[in-house]
């Protein structure tokens, strides 16, 4: 669009052509010379208020649709990289997309690349990475937001591995809160919480000495008071090819050299479960084909089995149901959401806690298969 000396842009030519007027005809209706009109249309001059109104009247347009200021270009902001991203991953390809979000006073960035960039659809981003600090720690990057107003919009940052997390998104969005979910194993999620990179961490870690879930691990890994908020009890076990063609009846059968396993990463609750089950069967990881092959997430494990790249993997029943696979339960676990007490009164966290109390969410979660949401929302302090 033509831009005049004052920075104003205009749509005069497009509007004039729509109504079929020549420059001379439109100039006459506006009460100015053709030369004066030509200067306006080319952006070489500004119209007076009176002339702008006359032109709008002649063209049956609003003044602001004919003359307008250019859109302000977004201002670049600096943000801290979340854990797990290095200088190479952040500087990556030119104009790499990134998620931007606040956790407390910190503005954080999660570059989108590889598996983090898609979850059956491209993940939304708030800006583009344009540079990175070359200092000693390489933890600061510069991001140009698409919309500067989004930078300070309310967000809830949640780390964890629960496939049901997507069911929270619409409820949060209806209250003006954007969900930023990062797929991490339970220990990695708690460490991210410790580093101030999330408001909430999900975990399902068993304390072998007490038989209880999560609280002792939170005390061990998180250095500040937290509250455990129950999300659900879920069934976890072996995800199997449809019809279980390899006739796998338990963990002991995984030592069969004809069976290919897909595992979860160290630090995940699923990896811990498999290791406990193997020890109970007198086996070790070295006895299994595929023990070192790792996927980050229950749905990723189920996808590997569904594609035929593996015969079996460990994960939650909901992932098997989602992919049309067979499932052999091993254990019922409690999946908790860990919230630092200093975030409990934050608006986005309050929206989440309210959402967890709603029976409609309980029904939606249980419909996935293998979930018991009867205790969803119950809180317990961990000091």
C-alpha positions as CSV (number, residue, x, y, z in Angstrom):
1,X,0.0,0.0,0.0
2,X,1.2,3.6,-0.7
3,X,2.7,5.3,2.4
4,X,2.9,9.1,2.5
5,X,5.5,11.3,4.1
6,X,3.8,11.2,7.5
7,X,3.8,7.4,7.6
8,X,0.2,7.1,6.7
9,X,-0.9,4.3,4.4
10,X,-4.0,4.3,2.1
11,X,-6.3,2.1,0.0
12,X,-7.4,4.9,-2.3
13,X,-6.5,3.2,-5.6
14,X,-8.2,-0.1,-4.6
15,X,-11.4,1.7,-3.5
16,X,-11.4,4.0,-6.6
17,X,-11.1,1.0,-8.9
18,X,-13.9,-0.8,-7.1
19,X,-16.4,2.0,-7.9
20,X,-15.0,2.6,-11.4
21,X,-13.9,6.2,-11.0
22,X,-10.9,7.8,-12.7
23,X,-8.5,10.0,-10.7
24,X,-10.0,13.1,-12.3
25,X,-13.6,12.1,-11.5
26,X,-12.8,11.3,-7.8
27,X,-10.8,14.5,-7.5
28,X,-13.7,16.5,-8.8
29,X,-16.1,14.9,-6.3
30,X,-13.6,15.7,-3.4
31,X,-13.2,19.3,-4.6
32,X,-9.5,19.1,-5.3
33,X,-7.3,19.1,-8.4
34,X,-6.3,15.8,-10.1
35,X,-2.7,16.6,-9.3
36,X,-3.5,17.0,-5.6
37,X,-5.4,13.7,-5.6
38,X,-2.6,11.9,-7.4
39,X,-0.2,13.0,-4.6
40,X,-2.6,11.6,-2.0
41,X,-3.0,8.2,-3.8
42,X,0.7,7.8,-4.3
43,X,1.4,8.5,-0.7
44,X,3.3,11.7,-1.4
45,X,0.9,13.9,0.7
46,X,-1.5,13.8,3.6
47,X,-5.1,14.7,3.2
48,X,-6.8,17.3,5.4
49,X,-9.7,16.1,7.5
50,X,-12.2,17.7,5.2
51,X,-10.7,16.1,2.1
52,X,-10.5,12.7,3.8
53,X,-14.1,12.9,4.7
54,X,-15.1,13.9,1.1
55,X,-13.1,11.1,-0.4
56,X,-14.7,8.6,2.0
57,X,-18.2,9.9,1.1
58,X,-17.5,9.7,-2.6
59,X,-16.2,6.1,-2.3
60,X,-18.8,4.9,0.2
61,X,-16.0,3.9,2.6
62,X,-15.0,4.8,6.2
63,X,-12.1,7.2,6.6
64,X,-10.2,4.6,8.6
65,X,-10.5,2.0,5.8
66,X,-9.0,4.5,3.4
67,X,-6.2,6.0,5.6
68,X,-4.5,4.1,8.4
69,X,-1.3,3.8,10.2
70,X,0.9,0.9,9.4
71,X,0.9,-2.1,11.8
72,X,3.6,-1.7,14.4
73,X,6.3,-4.3,14.0
74,X,6.7,-6.5,17.0
75,X,9.5,-5.6,19.4
76,X,12.0,-8.4,20.1
77,X,12.2,-9.6,23.7
78,X,14.8,-11.5,25.6
79,X,13.9,-14.8,27.3
80,X,15.6,-17.6,29.2
81,X,15.9,-21.0,27.5
82,X,14.2,-23.8,29.4
83,X,16.3,-26.8,30.3
84,X,17.3,-29.3,27.7
85,X,18.0,-26.7,25.0
86,X,21.5,-25.7,24.0
87,X,22.9,-23.0,21.9
88,X,22.8,-25.2,18.8
89,X,19.1,-26.2,19.3
90,X,18.1,-22.6,19.9
91,X,20.0,-21.0,17.0
92,X,18.9,-24.0,14.8
93,X,17.4,-23.1,11.4
94,X,16.8,-19.4,10.6
95,X,13.7,-17.9,12.2
96,X,13.0,-20.9,14.4
97,X,9.6,-20.9,16.0
98,X,9.4,-20.7,19.8
99,X,6.9,-20.8,22.6
100,X,7.0,-17.8,25.0
101,X,5.6,-17.9,28.5
102,X,6.0,-16.5,32.0
103,X,6.5,-18.4,35.1
104,X,6.5,-16.0,38.0
105,X,8.7,-13.0,37.0
106,X,10.7,-15.0,34.4
107,X,10.0,-14.9,30.7
108,X,11.0,-18.3,29.3
109,X,11.3,-19.7,25.8
110,X,10.9,-23.2,24.4
111,X,12.2,-23.5,20.8
112,X,10.0,-25.8,18.7
113,X,12.0,-28.5,16.8
114,X,11.6,-32.1,16.1
115,X,9.0,-34.0,18.1
116,X,8.3,-30.9,20.2
117,X,7.0,-29.1,17.1
118,X,4.1,-31.5,16.4
119,X,1.4,-33.3,18.4
120,X,-0.7,-34.6,15.5
121,X,-0.9,-30.9,14.5
122,X,1.7,-28.1,14.4
123,X,2.1,-26.6,17.9
124,X,1.3,-23.0,18.2
125,X,4.2,-20.6,18.7
126,X,4.3,-17.0,20.0
127,X,7.4,-15.8,18.1
128,X,10.6,-16.5,16.1
129,X,14.1,-17.0,17.6
130,X,16.3,-14.3,16.0
131,X,19.6,-14.6,18.1
132,X,21.2,-16.1,21.2
133,X,23.6,-14.6,23.7
134,X,27.1,-16.0,23.1
135,X,28.1,-15.6,26.7
136,X,29.4,-18.3,29.0
137,X,26.1,-20.0,29.7
138,X,24.2,-19.4,26.4
139,X,20.9,-19.4,28.3
140,X,19.5,-16.1,26.9
141,X,17.9,-15.8,23.5
142,X,16.1,-13.0,21.6
143,X,12.7,-13.8,20.3
144,X,10.5,-11.6,18.0
145,X,6.9,-12.1,19.1
146,X,4.1,-12.3,16.4
147,X,1.8,-10.4,18.7
148,X,3.5,-8.4,21.6
149,X,0.3,-8.6,23.6
150,X,0.6,-12.4,23.8
151,X,3.9,-12.1,25.7
152,X,2.1,-11.1,28.9
153,X,-1.2,-13.0,28.4
154,X,-2.0,-15.5,31.2
155,X,-0.4,-18.9,30.7
156,X,-0.3,-22.2,32.7
157,X,2.9,-24.1,32.2
158,X,2.7,-27.8,32.9
159,X,5.3,-30.5,32.6
160,X,4.5,-34.2,32.6
161,X,3.6,-37.2,30.5
162,X,-0.2,-37.6,30.9
163,X,-1.9,-38.1,27.5
164,X,-5.1,-36.5,29.1
165,X,-3.4,-33.1,29.5
166,X,-5.0,-31.9,26.2
167,X,-8.5,-32.2,27.8
168,X,-7.5,-29.3,30.1
169,X,-6.9,-26.9,27.2
170,X,-10.4,-25.9,26.2
171,X,-11.4,-25.3,29.8
172,X,-8.4,-23.1,30.5
173,X,-8.8,-21.2,27.2
174,X,-12.5,-20.4,28.1
175,X,-11.1,-18.5,31.1
176,X,-8.5,-16.7,29.1
177,X,-5.6,-19.0,30.1
178,X,-3.3,-20.6,27.5
179,X,-1.9,-24.0,28.3
180,X,1.9,-24.5,27.6
181,X,2.5,-28.3,28.0
182,X,5.9,-29.9,27.9
183,X,6.2,-33.6,27.6
184,X,8.7,-34.8,30.3
185,X,9.2,-37.9,32.5
186,X,8.3,-37.6,36.1
187,X,11.7,-36.8,37.5
188,X,12.5,-34.4,34.6
189,X,9.1,-32.6,35.3
190,X,10.0,-32.2,39.0
191,X,13.4,-30.8,38.1
192,X,11.8,-28.3,35.7
193,X,9.6,-27.2,38.6
194,X,12.7,-26.8,40.8
195,X,14.3,-24.6,38.2
196,X,11.3,-22.4,38.0
197,X,10.3,-23.4,34.5
198,X,6.7,-24.5,35.2
199,X,3.7,-23.8,37.4
200,X,2.8,-27.5,37.6
201,X,4.6,-30.8,37.3
202,X,2.9,-34.2,36.8
203,X,4.4,-37.3,38.3
204,X,3.8,-41.0,39.1
205,X,6.8,-42.1,41.1
206,X,6.5,-45.0,43.6
207,X,8.5,-44.9,46.9
208,X,9.5,-48.6,47.2
209,X,10.1,-48.3,51.0
210,X,6.6,-46.9,51.8
211,X,4.5,-48.1,48.8
212,X,3.2,-44.5,48.4
213,X,3.3,-42.3,45.4
214,X,5.0,-39.0,44.7
215,X,5.2,-37.2,48.1
216,X,8.7,-38.6,49.1
217,X,10.1,-37.9,45.6
218,X,8.8,-34.3,45.8
219,X,10.5,-33.8,49.2
220,X,13.7,-35.3,47.8
221,X,13.8,-33.3,44.5
222,X,12.0,-30.0,45.1
223,X,13.5,-27.6,47.6
224,X,10.3,-25.6,48.5
225,X,6.9,-26.4,49.9
226,X,4.4,-27.9,47.4
227,X,0.9,-29.2,47.2
228,X,0.0,-32.5,45.6
229,X,-3.2,-32.3,43.6
230,X,-4.6,-35.7,42.6
231,X,-5.3,-35.9,38.9
232,X,-6.3,-39.6,38.6
233,X,-5.4,-43.2,39.2
234,X,-4.5,-44.9,36.0
235,X,-3.7,-48.4,34.8
236,X,-0.2,-48.8,33.4
237,X,1.2,-51.9,31.8
238,X,2.3,-53.5,28.5
239,X,1.0,-52.0,25.3
240,X,0.7,-54.8,22.7
241,X,0.1,-55.2,19.0
242,X,-3.6,-55.8,18.1
243,X,-4.5,-59.4,18.9
244,X,-1.2,-59.9,20.8
245,X,0.3,-62.0,18.0
246,X,3.4,-62.7,20.0
247,X,1.3,-64.1,22.8
248,X,2.9,-62.0,25.5
249,X,1.4,-63.0,28.9
250,X,3.7,-61.1,31.2
251,X,7.0,-59.3,31.7
252,X,8.9,-62.7,31.7
253,X,8.0,-63.2,28.1
254,X,9.8,-60.0,27.1
255,X,13.1,-61.9,27.2
256,X,12.1,-63.9,24.1
257,X,14.6,-62.8,21.4
258,X,11.8,-62.6,18.9
259,X,10.1,-59.8,20.8
260,X,11.1,-56.1,20.2
261,X,10.5,-53.7,23.1
262,X,10.2,-49.9,23.1
263,X,11.1,-48.3,26.4
264,X,10.7,-45.0,28.1
265,X,13.5,-42.7,29.1
266,X,15.4,-42.9,32.4
267,X,13.6,-40.8,35.1
268,X,10.1,-41.6,33.9
269,X,7.6,-43.5,36.0
270,X,7.0,-46.0,33.2
271,X,10.7,-46.9,33.1
272,X,10.7,-47.4,36.9
273,X,7.7,-49.7,36.6
274,X,9.3,-51.8,33.9
275,X,12.5,-52.1,36.0
276,X,10.5,-53.2,39.1
277,X,8.6,-55.7,37.0
278,X,11.8,-57.1,35.4
279,X,13.5,-57.4,38.8
280,X,10.5,-59.3,40.1
281,X,10.8,-61.7,37.2
282,X,14.6,-62.2,37.7
283,X,15.4,-60.2,34.5
284,X,17.5,-57.2,33.7
285,X,17.4,-54.7,30.8
286,X,20.2,-56.5,29.1
287,X,18.0,-59.5,28.6
288,X,15.5,-57.5,26.4
289,X,15.8,-56.6,22.7
290,X,15.0,-52.9,22.6
291,X,15.5,-52.0,26.3
292,X,17.8,-49.1,25.2
293,X,15.3,-47.8,22.6
294,X,13.5,-44.9,24.2
295,X,10.4,-42.8,23.4
296,X,9.3,-39.6,25.2
297,X,5.7,-40.2,26.1
298,X,3.0,-42.8,26.4
299,X,1.5,-42.0,23.0
300,X,4.9,-42.2,21.4
301,X,5.3,-45.7,22.8
302,X,1.9,-46.7,21.5
303,X,2.7,-45.2,18.1
304,X,5.9,-47.3,17.9
305,X,3.8,-50.5,18.6
306,X,1.0,-49.5,16.2
307,X,3.5,-48.9,13.4
308,X,5.0,-52.3,13.8
309,X,8.4,-50.9,14.8
310,X,8.0,-52.7,18.2
311,X,6.0,-55.5,19.6
312,X,5.5,-54.2,23.1
313,X,6.1,-51.1,25.2
314,X,5.2,-49.9,28.7
315,X,2.6,-47.1,29.1
316,X,-0.9,-46.2,30.2
317,X,-4.0,-48.0,29.0
318,X,-5.4,-44.8,27.5
319,X,-2.5,-44.7,25.0
320,X,-3.3,-48.3,24.0
321,X,-7.0,-47.5,23.6
322,X,-6.3,-44.4,21.6
323,X,-4.2,-46.4,19.1
324,X,-6.5,-49.5,18.9
325,X,-3.9,-51.7,20.6
326,X,-4.1,-54.5,23.2
327,X,-3.2,-53.9,26.8
328,X,-1.9,-56.0,29.7
329,X,-2.2,-54.2,33.1
330,X,0.8,-54.4,35.5
331,X,0.0,-51.8,38.1
332,X,-2.5,-49.0,39.1
333,X,-0.7,-45.8,39.8
334,X,-1.6,-42.4,41.1
335,X,-0.8,-39.5,38.9
336,X,-0.5,-36.2,40.9
337,X,0.0,-32.6,39.8
338,X,2.6,-30.9,41.9
339,X,2.1,-27.2,42.5
340,X,4.6,-25.0,44.4
341,X,2.8,-23.2,47.2
342,X,4.1,-19.9,45.9
343,X,2.0,-20.4,42.8
344,X,-1.2,-21.6,44.4
345,X,-2.9,-18.2,44.5
346,X,-1.9,-17.3,40.9
347,X,-4.9,-16.8,38.6
348,X,-4.0,-19.5,36.0
349,X,-3.4,-22.1,38.8
350,X,-6.7,-21.2,40.4
351,X,-8.5,-21.7,37.1
352,X,-6.9,-25.2,36.9
353,X,-7.9,-26.1,40.4
354,X,-11.5,-25.1,39.7
355,X,-11.5,-27.1,36.4
356,X,-10.3,-30.2,38.3
357,X,-13.3,-30.0,40.5
358,X,-15.8,-30.2,37.6
359,X,-17.5,-33.6,37.1
360,X,-17.6,-33.0,33.3
361,X,-13.8,-33.1,33.2
362,X,-13.8,-36.3,35.3
363,X,-16.1,-38.0,32.8
364,X,-14.0,-36.9,29.8
365,X,-10.8,-38.2,31.4
366,X,-12.4,-41.6,32.3
367,X,-13.7,-41.9,28.8
368,X,-10.1,-42.3,27.6
369,X,-9.9,-45.7,29.3
370,X,-7.9,-46.9,32.3
371,X,-8.5,-43.8,34.4
372,X,-10.3,-43.4,37.8
373,X,-10.9,-39.7,38.3
374,X,-13.0,-40.1,41.5
375,X,-10.3,-38.4,43.6
376,X,-9.4,-35.7,41.1
377,X,-8.7,-32.3,42.7
378,X,-8.0,-33.6,46.2
379,X,-5.0,-31.7,47.7
380,X,-2.3,-32.7,50.2
381,X,0.6,-30.5,51.4
382,X,4.2,-31.6,51.0
383,X,6.7,-29.6,53.1
